[in-house]
Structures are given as C-alpha cells and as structure tokens.
C-alpha cells in the first residue's frame, strides 16, 4: 500500500526533541514511531495505554510534588523502608 497520507500536528519543541531522542535510541524514525502508534490504535480499537483523570488525592500529590512540599526524603532504600515501617 502506498504511503501518501500526511499527518500534521503542532507540539511543544521541547516535547518533540525529547520524544525524537527516545525514538533514535530505539532505532525508529518519527514516521515509524507514529505508524507504530497508529497501528496499535487500530489493533486495540483504542489507545494503546490507559488514559485516566487523576482523582483528588493524586491531583493533590502532583501539586505538592510540583511545589516541593510534603515530601519525604530518604538517604537510601533502607532508610525508605524504615520510614515506611516495612
């Protein structure tokens, strides 16, 4: 089948650069990555990953993390397990 359809999208330059760097590391061109995504959408009859709206607890956690508040800093894995009571 000939490839003559075109997909155009405007995205943030930083996101584009980071994604294309991942594609290169995977040995894929951007076109191949987009084709792979489209094929998975076709095969799954939906997105090939879960998309969910975060609940209030998750949103609060994201906001706290972004603000650098309510964080627990651990020295290492043992310290983390100790603080978790595990």
Secondary structure, DSSP 4 states (H G I P E B T S, - for coil): ------------HHHHHHHHHHHHHTT--HHHHHHHHHHHHHHHTS-SS------HHHHHHHHHHHHT-S----SSHHHHHHHHT-
